Amino acid sequence: MARKILIWSFGLASLLPIAVAAIWTVGIWIEVAFGASPIVSKKFGLTAWLVLLALGTALLAVYIRHALRNPQITEEMRIIWPLILVVGNGFVMPFYWWIYMRPGRKPDLLDPLRTGRLRA
């Protein structure tokens, strides 16, 4: 049970950078469009950015470690997935979590993505 909660928390944490970026963008657009006082203060923005940077770095390390040790991934994909995770970072992590880490996933549902080969 505790492992399942930990895995779901990784999934939610993977969505945080996207959610904060969306909230930040909406706040800036409201500020610019309506000439309102700053909704997103500079102190909050800097603090949020530093927290997300630390969280993203920690998550990236966990995801790369998982990708390198995952027996469901072929050797070729073990080279590709860490590169994709580094380049795509906050936008790719939720997809990796959904494909490989999500509890209750069906092993054959995304088989071509896991193995890197299409079935004949």
Sequence and secondary structure as in RCSB ss.txt:
>XXXX:A:sequence
MARKILIWSFGLASLLPIAVAAIWTVGIWIEVAFGASPIVSKKFGLTAWLVLLALGTALLAVYIRHALRNPQITE
EMRIIWPLILVVGNGFVMPFYWWIYMRPGRKPDLLDPLRTGRLRA
>XXXX:A:secstr
 HHHHHHHHHHHHHHHHHHHHHHHHHHHHHHHHH    SS HHHHHHHHHHHHHHHHHHHHHHHHHHHH TTS H
HHHHHHHHHHHHHHHHHHHHHIIIII TT  TTTTHHHHHS    
